[in-house]
Amino acid sequence: MLHGKIKEMKQTMSADKQIRVRFAPSPTGSLHIGGIRTFLFNWAFARKNKGKMILRIEDTDRERLVPGAAEEIVKMIKTYGLDYDEGPDIGGPYAPYIQSQRLEIYKKYAEELVKKGFAYYCFCSPRRLEEVRSQARVKGQVPKYDRFCLGLDKKEIAQKINAGEKYVIRLKVPEGKVLKFQDLVMGEVSFNTKDIDDQILLKSDGYPTYHLAVCVDDGLMKISHILRGAEWLPSVPKHLLLFEALGFSIPKMGHLPLILDPGGGKLSKRKGAVAAKEFLAEGYLPEAVLNFLMLLGWAPENNQEIFSKEEFIQSFAIEKINKASPVFDRKKLDWFNGVYIRKTQNSKLKTQICQFFGGKYSEEIIEKIIPLIKDRMVKLTDFEPLANPILTRPNLSDLSNLNSLKKEHLQKAIEVLSGISDWNLKNINEKLTTLINKSDWETGDFYMSLRIAICGSKITPPINETMGILGKEETLSRLKKSLSFAHVGT
């Protein structure tokens, strides 16, 4: 009997002290960057307390379902260097972890709630429900269901069901009750049941609403703690009622403040990237974004900013989460990314750049260029503009700074560089230093001519190193081509 199972489960949960947390996104679009932060905080809490991290896909909103979104969620979590212990792709003791595969479970629990008097059948049409809401708005009241079907007796209900009438199952919210709970982040929060509608639990198509499914799953999967976004705070009173009615122990809950845009308001797509995959497409390293998110609403006891995942696990504590909404400072994110690029070994960075540009540039040429531009890179996208003077011959006819290009500089440089048989940086440095000293030129002026002639810009990677990468033939070719644009005189 289902009621017996519920009672037995509650007792088992009380004895089981293991930390079990979950991340339960809906596959209605790309995973928001705030979702990665929510997963990260849950993950760190579980790992620190030797608990379990669960991934559950909540796909009961069929109208908004986006094909492939669930797979992308899994991919993004792993791309950002995170993992979980139970989930749709790896299974676990409470499988399946996709809600659309658990419909019979929700239906049984919904019907059990009806039998116990915590829920009831509702046969009202959408048209009637809209009329009720409209009348409430006209009277200045909060639109709520008027409980028209609450008084139906068992015989009437059976007749309607047998006649094939569509119905939903609604939660029967107790009247005149104040619900209080201690939020792990926000502190004590209270709700009055007079403000809570009789929430639909099971829709006419047999799918549960979010509220029924999440409470049933959190109970059955023995979730001990819930850390989620503050947008779910208004759902708490319904969930408290449901956990109690279902006979489940109530998990401890903490609601994370929403991430704000620097310009004000909630972080939104119209103000820039918000999807986790978009930040990767912009050239941010996943480990840098993760470090940035660690400090978005959470503060360590010291002023440490750079955290490995292991350090974050050891330092993380829910009580250190700030109640105030953090601001998504993209300049700070850029700073983190620059730090992580400089920390990355050149061999790894080479592969990352190659993959980012889809093999457009060979790993061999990337490896040679990285030492020249790495300190100036903020994102992977910076490789192309910073390396462009090396990768592309300059179009001198389009340049406005040719007055710094001196013919004598180029002629003499071509002459001494042509005499180098073993083309390497040491020999290039020696030949050009000797030439400058012998000619009594200003070093800056001479090298400015070379920068413009070889790269087409006054700002370039170290020019002698650039010539070393280009090779003797390409260097001399660029210098000779620039002669016709050079000014006479020094």
N, C-alpha and C positions, 0 to 999 in steps of 0.2 A: 504493500500500500504506500502511495506517494507520501502521505503525511508522516508515516513512520520513518521513511527515508530522510525527510527533512529534519526531523527531530534528532535522528542518529547523527546526521552530518554536523549539526550545530554542536553536539557534544564532542565530536571528533576535532572540530576546528578549535574549540576552546583549549583542547589539550595540545594542539599542534602550534608551537610558537615560532615556526620558521617564517622568516620574512619572505613574502611573496608579493611582488609588484608587477604591474602590467602597463603596457603601452597599447592603446586600443584605437587606432585611427580608422576613419571611414574612407574608403577608396573612391572619393568623389572628386578627385583632382590630384595635382602634384602635392607632395608632402611639404608643408610649410616649414620654414626654418625654425619657427617656434616649436614645431613638433619634434625636431631634432633636440632642442633644448630640454623639452619635457622628457624625451627618452633618456637623454644623458643624465638628468637628475635622478630618475628612477633607477637607471642602470648603476650609477655610482652608489646609491643607497643600498641596493641589493648586493653589490659586490663587497661593499665595506662590511656588511652584516652577514656575509656568507649565505645570502638568500638566493632566490630564484627570480630571474627576469623573464616575463612572458610577453610575447607578441600575439595580439588577437586582432583579427580583421573584422570590423563591425560594418558589414555590407547590407544591412536591412533596409536602407533608404534606396530602394531600387530605382526610383525616378532620377536620382542624381548620380547613380553609379557610372563611373568612367572605366571603360574596358582597359585593362593593362595597368590601372592605377595601383592595385594591390601588389603586383609584381615590382612596380617601381618603388613602392614603399620599402619592400624588403631589400631591394638593390641599394637604395640610398642609405639605409641604416648600416649596411655592411661597408659601403663606400666610405662612410664617415668613420670607419674603424670601430664600430660598436657591434655587439652580439647579444644573443638571448639564449635562454635555456630551453624554452618551449615555444612552439610557434607553428604556423601553417605548413612550413616547408620541412620542419624537422620533427614534428609530432610532439608527443608528451603524454603524461598520464591522464590529461583531461581533454584529449582530442575529441572532435575536431576543433580547431582554433579559428574557424571561419563561421560567422554567425548564420549565414544562409544555409549551412549544413547542419544546423541545430534546431530547425523549426519545430520538430515534434517535442523537443524538450521544453521550449517556451510555451507551446500550446498546453501541455500537461500542467505546467505550473500556473498558467493563467486560469485554467479551469479549476484547479485546486483552490486558488484564491477566491473564486466565485463560491465554491462549496463552503469555504470557511467564513464567508460574509465580508471579505476584504475587497471584493470587486463584484461587478454586476454586468449583465448583458445590456447592450444599448442598440436599438433598432432604428434610431432616428436617421432620417435622410440628410444628405448634405444640405439640401434646400432648407429644411427646418432648422438645422444647426446654424446656418447663416442668419436666418430670421431672428433666432435667439440672441446671437451676438450683436446684430444690428439694434435690436431693442435695448440691449444693455448699454450700448454706446450712446444711444439717444438719451437715456436716463443718467448718463455720466457715470455708469458703473463699469467695473472691470468685466470684460466679456468672459463669461463662464457658462458651462453647461448647466441647465436648470434641473437636472436629475429627473427628467420626465419619465425615463424608463426604470428608475430605481424601484418604483412601487409595483412593477409587474410581478405576478405570482408565477410559480413554477409551471402551472398548466399553460398560461398564456405564452410563456417563454418557449415551452416545448412545441406548442402549436406553430409559433412563428418560425422556429428553426426547421420543423418538419415541412413547413410550407416553402422552405427555401429562401426566406427573407435574409438579406444580408445583415450582419451584426458586427459590432466590435465589443471588446471587453474593456470596461473602464475601472480605474481604481476608485474605491469608495473612500474619500478623504474624510477623516473624522472632524467633527465640528468643534469649534471653540478650544482648540488645543494649541499650545505653544511648544514648538520643537526647538531644542537647543543642542548645539554640538560644539566641540572644541576643535576648530580648524588648526592644523599643524602650522600654518603660515599666518592666517588672518586673525587667529585668536577666537574667542567665543562669538558665535553667530547664532541668531535666533530667528524663527519664522512663525507666523501665525497661520494656522490652517485655513482661516477664513479667506486668505488671499490665494489659496491653491485650488486650481481647477481639478475636476475629476478626470485625470489624465487617461487617455486611451492607452491601453497596455498591449492589446492584440488587435491588429487591423482586420478589416473584412477580407483581405486577401490571404490571411493566415500568417502574415509576417508580424513580428513583434515591433513595437516602437523601441526607440533607443532605451527608454527608462526600464522597461521590463527586461529586455535582453541583457543590459549591462549589469543589473542587479542579480539576475539568475546566474550569469557567467561568473561574476565576481564571487558569488557565494559558492558555486560548485567548484571553481578553480582555487578556492581557499586564499583569495587575495587578502593580505593582511593590511596593506597600506595603499592608498590611492593618491598619487600626485598628478594633478592635471591642471589645465589652464583655468583662470578665474572665470572664464565665460560659462563654466559649468556650475558655478556656485548656486545660481537660482534653482538648479535641479536637485540640490541636496535634500530639501524637505521631502520630495517625492521618493527619493532613494532611501531615506531613513524609514519612511512608512513601509516601503516595499521590503527592505531587509527584515524589518520586524515581522511583517505579515508572512514572509516566506520562511521565517524561522532561522535565518542566517545571522551569524555574528556580524556586527557592523564594522567594516574596516575603518582604520584611522584614515582621515582625509586631510589633504593639504592642497590649497589652490594657488597656483603660481600667478603672480601679477602679469597682466598683458604687456607685451613688448610695444613700446611707442616709437613712432617715427620722430626724428629730430625736429621736423616741421610741425609736430603736434598731431595728435590722434593716433589711432591704431596703425601699426605697421601694415601697409596695404600695397597691392600690386601697382596701383596707379602712381605710387611714389618711388617705385624701383623694384628690384628683385625681392621676392619674398619666398619663392620655392627653393628648397634645399638644392635641387639640381641646377638652378640658375646661378648660384654663387660659384659652383664648380665651373660652369660654362664661362663665367667672367674671369676665370684664372685664379681663383682662391684655392689654396691647399686645404683639404678636409681637416687636417690636424690643426691648422691655424684657425679655421672657423670654429672648430670644437673648443679650442682654448678661449676664444673670444666669448663663446656662449657660456662657458663655465662661469665667467664673471658677470654675466648678464642677469642681475638680480640676486647674485650670491656673492658674499664677500668673505675672504679668509681673514684670519686674525691678524696676520701681518700684511705687508704691502706687496707680497709676491704676486706677479702677473703671469709669468710663464709656468705652466703646469703640464707635466706629462699626465697621461691618463691614470697611471698608478699613483702619482702624487695627489691628483684630484680625488681619487677614491678615498685615500687616507684622510684628506682634509675635509671632505664634504660632510655637512651636517644640515639637516632640515631647518634647525633653529637659526641658522645663519642666513636663510633666505629672507631678502628684504620685502616688506609689505608694499613698498612703493613700486610703481611700474618703471622698469628700466628703459632707457632710451637706446635705440639701436644706432650707435655712433659709427658710421662707415669709415671715418678717418681713423678711428681706433682699430677697426678691423683691418684696414690697410696696413697700419703699423704692425699688427700681429703677423700679417701675411709676409711682410718684408723680413721680419725677424726669422720666421720659419724658413723662408727661402734661403737666407744666409746660413741657417743652421743645417740645411739639407746637404748631404754629400753630393759632390758634383756628378758622380756616377748615377745617383738616383734622380737628381734634378734633370740630367740629360734625358733620361727615359721619360720623365713626366712631361717635359717640353715636347719631345717627339710625339708622344701620344696625344697631347693637347692639340697640336697642330695637324694631327692625322697623318703623320709621316711626310708632311710637306718638306721638311728639312731632314737631312740625314743625321743620325746620331754622331757621326764623325765630325761634321762641321759644328754641330751644337756643342759638342765636347770642347772644341777648340775655342769657341766664342764665350762660353760660360764664365771663365775666369776674368774676362774683360768687362763684363756687364753685370755680374751677379750682385754686386753691392748696390747697384742702382735699380734693381728690379723690385717692384712691389707686388705685382701679380704675374702669372705666367704669360698673360697677354703682352707684357712689356718686352718680352724677348724680341718680338718682331720689329718694333720701332727702334729699339736700342741696337739690334744687330743689323738693321737694314743698311747702314753705311758699309758694312762688310759684305752683305749678301747681294747688294744691288749696285751696279755702276751708276755714278751720279750723272744727272742730266744738267750739265753746267749751263746750258742755254737758258734754263729757268731760274738760275740763281741771281740774287741781288747783291751778294757779298763778294763779287769777283775782284773788287778793288784791293782785296787782301791777297790776291793770287799773283805772285811775282815770277816773271819769266826766268830770271837768273837763278832763283831758288830751284826751280824745276829742272832747268838745264843741268846744273851742277849735280843735283840729286840723281838724275838719270845717269849721269856720267859715273859717279862713284858706286851707285848701286849695281850698275851693269857689270862692274868688275868683281862683284862678290861671286865666288864659285861655290862656296858652302853657305847656302841661304839659311841663316838662323838669326835669332834675336841678338845674340852677342855680337856677331859680325855687323849687323845692321846698325846697332848702337855705336859701335866703334867707328865705322865709316862716316856716319852722319855727324858725330861729335867732332871728329877731326876736321870735317868740311866746315862746320860752323866756326870753329876756332881759327882755322886758316883764313876764312873769308871775312872774319870780324863782323859777323852778322848777329843781330839780336836773336837769341834762341827761340823766343816766342813768335817772332815774325816769320822765321823760317818754317817752323812747324805748323803755323797757321796756313801757309801756302800748301804744305803737304796735306793737311787735313781737308782743305777745300778741294784740292786736286784729286785726292784718292777717294774721299767720302762725300764730297759735296756739301759739307757742313763745318761750321766752326766748333761744334760740339760733337765729339766722336769718342769711341772707345780709344784707349791708348794707341796712338798712331803707329808706333814702331811694332808693337805687338800685332796690330791689324795687318801691317805689311807681312809680318811673319806668317800669319794665317793665309793671306791671299796668295803668297808665293811670289817668286821673282817675276815670272812672266806676266801675271795679272797686275802686279804693282807697277811694273814698267809700262805696261799698256795703258793704264789709267793716267800715269804721269805724262806720257807722250800725247795722249788725247787732250789733256788739259792745257798743253802749251799754247794752242791757238787762242785760248781765252785769257791767257795771263797778261798782266801789265808789264811793260818794260820798266826796269829800274827796281831798286830795292828800298 
